[in-house]
Amino acid sequence: MSPSADPRSLPLRPAVFHILLALAGEDLHGLGIADEVERTSAGALELGPGTLYRTLAELLDHGLTEVRAEHPEGADPRRKYYRITDEGRAVVGAEARRLAEVVDEARARRVLPRTSG
Amino acid sequence: MTPARQGGPLFRLALRLLPRRLREEHGAEMTELYRARLERATGAVARARARIRGVADIVATALATRAGRRSAADGFTGRRRGGGWTMDATLQELRQTVRNLARSPGFTLGAVALLAIGIGVNTTVFTVVDALLFRPPPWDEAERVVHIYQHSDEGEPSSTSFPAYRDMAEIDLFESVGATVPWSARWERGDERIEVDVEYATSTLLDVLGLAPDRGRWFEPALDRPGAGFAAVVSFPTWVSRFGADPDVVGSTVVLNGEAVTIVGVGPRTLPSSFPPFVTDFWLSISSTPLGGQFMVDNLERRADHWYDVRARLAPGATVAQASAAMEALAARLAADFPEFNEGRDISVFAADDIRTHPTSDGDLFAAGTLLAAVVGVILLLACANLANLLLVRGLGRAGEMAVRRALGAGRTRVARLFLFEALILSVIGGGLGVLLTAWAVRLIPTLPPPGVFPGLLELHLDGRVLVWALTLVVATGLLFGVAPALRAARTDLSGTLRDEGRTSSLGRGTARMRNALLAIQVAASLVLVLGTGLLVRSLAATSAADPGIAVDRLAWIRTDLAAVAESPEERRILLDQLRERLAALPGVEGVAATSRLPAQFGGSTTTEVEDYSPPSGTGATELDFAVVDDGYFAAAGLDLLAGRGFGPDDVADGPTAIVINETAARNFWGEVEVVGRRMRGQGSENWTRTVVGVVSDAPVSTLSEDVPPAFYFSERQLGGIAAPYLIVRTADEPATVLPSLRAALAEARPALSADGLGTLADHFGSTLAGPRLATLLVGAFSLLAAVLAGLGIYGIVSFGVARRTSELGIRMALGAGRGRVVRMVLRDVWGMVFWGLLAGLAAAAIVAPRVAALLYGVNGGDPLAFGGAIVFIVAVAAFAAWLPARRAASADPAAALRGS
């Protein structure tokens, strides 16, 4: 695969951010990640098979995620499960904080109501 | 289409675009995700959307990865400026285009389907026409091979008598000369009996063609005479399909016509038969002619029969012109030596490259092939015209987007490129599907031809030339329907578009004219095609309704081979009598008779001289079809006796030969039906041996056609019986009901007798119509497709016109114009075009229809019903397609329309 832009550079690309966010909760296989991303982005981001796995491959290359050696209890043994690494957690945390600051700015400018609903 | 185990062919194809590493590591997972999405999608539309999205995402990922760009999901950043033609920019645009198309799956699916059908149908027809007309003969140094034809009584190049072939083989100008005759044989494999295509061929055939057998050997010269044993060479396609490519086939035996025949070899891989692309099953040596019966053996010495196709390889340095001169000399010598057979009979030589099947049938074949190619070419043009319209309309919808891009600095060429890419991507996908469609059709076609349409199976291949043709079509169609919208997009007026969001985007005069011309062309082309279908349908109806002159609704038939159980003619006569009695005693049977051939069936003909009649050919003889029948045949078949008598007990074997002729023969030869006592003789006979004893009404002879040719009947008593008779059975009511009891009666008479076929005469007539029916079905399907396309085009143009004039119509309605008036105004745009299209279509039809009608039975080129029907049909389609959007315009809310402006 040809080298691509470093996935760790902020702001994170939407696909990178949402995949890391999905894995921050639990270890998942590809289909699980796709479903979780759709849920957390309220349907705004439907990752196609190419986009999902190309991004995952990038994250693996940069050590933000890893493939679990053993399977979770009762899981399908043929499936690969992905886990977020400490570095991945740090990166997605940084992006979440950045986004939180952006939301605060939006509130200050009355773009959003002051209380979060 | 159910989700395939591996995610479907398109998805698999798309996966191949990914870099290898990504595909190997994650391909299976990608497929799983894709399939999960498909399974979750409910309904056909959602499934199609999931399919397109999945495939488009893979393609976009592949483009992005290979370009080393960022993930496809992050999309078009718009940071690039200008129209620089760099690899990066191009890939980015491609991605953008793929995503755009995935965003409107309805349009994409429709466009791809249109193109897949257009390109698939064209490639398929090209494959067939190429195989029939253009593929060079697969022979070594084909330029040295010539066809040699003795002429028929009509003076046309025809087949050659075997003695004349021997004379030709003596000539020094030829390195070798070979002869073949196509025939059929009964192959007994265990319990089943299969009718197979065979060719009797000389030992020299492969030397002439410069080919070697695939395995084993070809016939030795010793096998060119009867009495040297039975030998066969199985053709390569048959070896593969019937023998499973068994390497031990050489040396094994097959049972043909009840005799054991040794297989000495497998034919050349490139030679399915002597006349590719047709397929023969076995070549048989000349020494095997006894398999075809004694007359086949006798024929080898008869100069009166012309059965063999002769080809020769010129000696080094010899030319076709020299060969022609030598053959003219031979023809003159034969005319001198055997005037009774060869007076006025020429011999002509053709280079093999100039002949596909036969000089007399090549013209028809070429006409049919080009006609078919023209029809499907028109379909593809219509599809392209429609797509251009669709893209134009879509482009207007996106005028706002384009203007924004231009404002952001995208150059004109770049905007135009987006449209061109869209067209090209659509045509590439459509073309890919079209080729898949062709691959499927090419496998299907050889199983289609009804018996009688093609003598033998067609060997078709998807080869490089066909793929090149498909690629050409893809690029041509892409450009054809991409250029107009692309040019238009490049000309988009910036400020005007941004102001009004493209809703009232003005249509340039040139563009409007082009669209109108496109519409008129569509109307004209579909009118011609629908008319063609009308003529075919009329011809079929005429053929089916024609009075066959025979009791077709009351006749069943069964055929059996008496020779299988009865050796001598006497035994066969007794057996036939028993069979007639048994069948006549069955309930519901009113009469039984025997004949050597059914009506409307190819069969024997003989070169005949007619007393007091000079045929126009100048050879003094004419080729006449005949059948051998028993005493009861005319009554059972329902033929009327117009003069004289039928056959009876007086017509004994050693008496003078009595013949009964049909009405056409009587009128053609002697101008009346009262011709009892007139005489004929076989060509070359000393005396007038055949005397007319009766005249019967006409019945179909070889085919169901308008003009029954002259024909005559022999009595089976005088010709030593019929070895494999058709027993025709006249029934009191529905003939199909007696078929089981016919079969049973046969088995009761002699357990060893088997039915080699049985059915009703109506079905037999029906099966002779299979070819015309297939043609009608094909052309009908194409013309329906064309009419639908024209309808779509009209619909598109009217919708477009309505959309453009929404505000104007709103104002008019607000000022009190009635709905009817609004509808009329909208339609006025279209009717002019439809009118001119019809006029152009009629002009074209006036040229085409007589030519088509000439190929058909029972219609003329000016058939009012076909013309009227076609016009009404096209006008109805046009009216419906135009009325839908017009009605929508009239029922719009005037206030909303005004606000919209």
Chai-1 contact restraints between the chains, C-beta under 6 A:
chainA,res_idxA,chainB,res_idxB,connection_type,confidence,min_distance_angstrom,max_distance_angstrom,comment,restraint_id
A,M1,B,P19,contact,1.0,0.0,6.0,A-B,restraint_1
A,M1,B,R21,contact,1.0,0.0,6.0,A-B,restraint_2
A,M1,B,L22,contact,1.0,0.0,6.0,A-B,restraint_3
A,S2,B,G68,contact,1.0,0.0,6.0,A-B,restraint_4
A,S4,B,G68,contact,1.0,0.0,6.0,A-B,restraint_5
A,A5,B,R70,contact,1.0,0.0,6.0,A-B,restraint_6
A,R13,B,S71,contact,1.0,0.0,6.0,A-B,restraint_7
A,R13,B,D74,contact,1.0,0.0,6.0,A-B,restraint_8
A,A15,B,S71,contact,1.0,0.0,6.0,A-B,restraint_9
A,A15,B,A73,contact,1.0,0.0,6.0,A-B,restraint_10
A,G30,B,E29,contact,1.0,0.0,6.0,A-B,restraint_11
A,G30,B,L33,contact,1.0,0.0,6.0,A-B,restraint_12
A,L31,B,L33,contact,1.0,0.0,6.0,A-B,restraint_13
A,L31,B,A36,contact,1.0,0.0,6.0,A-B,restraint_14
A,A34,B,L33,contact,1.0,0.0,6.0,A-B,restraint_15
A,G48,B,G54,contact,1.0,0.0,6.0,A-B,restraint_16
A,G48,B,D57,contact,1.0,0.0,6.0,A-B,restraint_17
A,P49,B,M30,contact,1.0,0.0,6.0,A-B,restraint_18
A,P49,B,L33,contact,1.0,0.0,6.0,A-B,restraint_19
A,P49,B,Y34,contact,1.0,0.0,6.0,A-B,restraint_20
A,P49,B,G54,contact,1.0,0.0,6.0,A-B,restraint_21
A,G50,B,D57,contact,1.0,0.0,6.0,A-B,restraint_22
A,G50,B,I58,contact,1.0,0.0,6.0,A-B,restraint_23
A,G50,B,T61,contact,1.0,0.0,6.0,A-B,restraint_24
A,T51,B,D57,contact,1.0,0.0,6.0,A-B,restraint_25
A,T51,B,T61,contact,1.0,0.0,6.0,A-B,restraint_26
A,T51,B,S71,contact,1.0,0.0,6.0,A-B,restraint_27
A,T51,B,A72,contact,1.0,0.0,6.0,A-B,restraint_28
A,T51,B,A73,contact,1.0,0.0,6.0,A-B,restraint_29
A,Y53,B,H26,contact,1.0,0.0,6.0,A-B,restraint_30
A,Y53,B,E29,contact,1.0,0.0,6.0,A-B,restraint_31
A,Y53,B,M30,contact,1.0,0.0,6.0,A-B,restraint_32
A,R54,B,T61,contact,1.0,0.0,6.0,A-B,restraint_33
A,R54,B,T65,contact,1.0,0.0,6.0,A-B,restraint_34
A,T55,B,S71,contact,1.0,0.0,6.0,A-B,restraint_35
A,A57,B,L22,contact,1.0,0.0,6.0,A-B,restraint_36
